[in-house]
């Protein structure tokens, strides 16, 4: 039984966070195991990373976003149990004034459509 569990291949997941605002933003993304440095993204620039989802289905990456020196705003960029059937191996996020839009690929055309929007949650950093 142990031999079978060790031979399970875990698929590679991807996350991309794109700035869709007409100003620079700061983005700080992390998980329980990884802490990416704070990045400054100009309009239409993006931050992208790849990882293996853990075999327990508990992988979580989240991001905090800030612009104009305001409060840090929070969203979950990837959650194993919430993203089932949604991201299709790549989670695309577009950061806007109103929140974050997740987008999905439409078939094999390469075009994308907005799936839903997350309203901003204020993240107090002490």
FENSUL-V87715 format. One record per residue. N is the residue number from 1. SS is DSSP state (~ for helix, > for strand, _ for the rest). PHI is phi as a letter, one per 20 degrees, with the letter a starting at -180 (NA if undefined). Layout:
# FENSUL-V87715
n:N ss:SS phi:PHI
n:N ss:SS phi:PHI
This chain:
# FENSUL-V87715
n:1 ss:_ phi:NA
n:2 ss:~ phi:f
n:3 ss:~ phi:f
n:4 ss:~ phi:f
n:5 ss:~ phi:f
n:6 ss:~ phi:f
n:7 ss:_ phi:e
n:8 ss:_ phi:f
n:9 ss:_ phi:e
n:10 ss:_ phi:e
n:11 ss:_ phi:f
n:12 ss:> phi:e
n:13 ss:> phi:d
n:14 ss:> phi:c
n:15 ss:> phi:c
n:16 ss:> phi:c
n:17 ss:> phi:d
n:18 ss:> phi:d
n:19 ss:> phi:e
n:20 ss:_ phi:d
n:21 ss:_ phi:d
n:22 ss:_ phi:e
n:23 ss:_ phi:b
n:24 ss:_ phi:f
n:25 ss:> phi:c
n:26 ss:> phi:d
n:27 ss:> phi:c
n:28 ss:> phi:c
n:29 ss:> phi:d
n:30 ss:> phi:a
n:31 ss:> phi:c
n:32 ss:_ phi:f
n:33 ss:_ phi:d
n:34 ss:_ phi:c
n:35 ss:> phi:c
n:36 ss:_ phi:f
n:37 ss:_ phi:f
n:38 ss:_ phi:f
n:39 ss:> phi:d
n:40 ss:> phi:d
n:41 ss:> phi:d
n:42 ss:_ phi:f
n:43 ss:_ phi:g
n:44 ss:_ phi:m
n:45 ss:_ phi:e
n:46 ss:> phi:b
n:47 ss:> phi:d
n:48 ss:> phi:c
n:49 ss:> phi:b
n:50 ss:> phi:c
n:51 ss:> phi:a
n:52 ss:> phi:e
n:53 ss:_ phi:f
n:54 ss:_ phi:f
n:55 ss:_ phi:f
n:56 ss:_ phi:e
n:57 ss:_ phi:m
n:58 ss:_ phi:d
n:59 ss:_ phi:f
n:60 ss:> phi:b
n:61 ss:> phi:d
n:62 ss:> phi:c
n:63 ss:> phi:c
n:64 ss:> phi:d
n:65 ss:> phi:c
n:66 ss:> phi:b
n:67 ss:_ phi:b
n:68 ss:_ phi:l
n:69 ss:_ phi:m
n:70 ss:_ phi:f
n:71 ss:_ phi:f
n:72 ss:> phi:f
n:73 ss:> phi:d
n:74 ss:> phi:d
n:75 ss:> phi:b
n:76 ss:> phi:e
n:77 ss:> phi:e
n:78 ss:> phi:b
n:79 ss:> phi:c
n:80 ss:_ phi:g
n:81 ss:_ phi:f
n:82 ss:_ phi:e
n:83 ss:_ phi:e
n:84 ss:_ phi:f
n:85 ss:_ phi:m
n:86 ss:_ phi:d
n:87 ss:_ phi:e
n:88 ss:_ phi:l
n:89 ss:_ phi:n
n:90 ss:> phi:c
n:91 ss:> phi:e
n:92 ss:> phi:d
n:93 ss:> phi:c
n:94 ss:> phi:d
n:95 ss:> phi:e
n:96 ss:_ phi:c
n:97 ss:_ phi:g
n:98 ss:_ phi:e
n:99 ss:> phi:q
n:100 ss:> phi:d
n:101 ss:> phi:d
n:102 ss:> phi:e
n:103 ss:> phi:c
n:104 ss:> phi:c
n:105 ss:> phi:f
n:106 ss:_ phi:d
n:107 ss:_ phi:l
n:108 ss:_ phi:e
n:109 ss:_ phi:f
n:110 ss:_ phi:n
n:111 ss:_ phi:e
n:112 ss:> phi:c
n:113 ss:> phi:c
n:114 ss:> phi:f
n:115 ss:> phi:e
n:116 ss:> phi:a
n:117 ss:> phi:c
n:118 ss:> phi:d
n:119 ss:> phi:f
n:120 ss:_ phi:f
n:121 ss:> phi:d
n:122 ss:> phi:f
n:123 ss:> phi:d
n:124 ss:_ phi:e
n:125 ss:_ phi:d
n:126 ss:_ phi:e
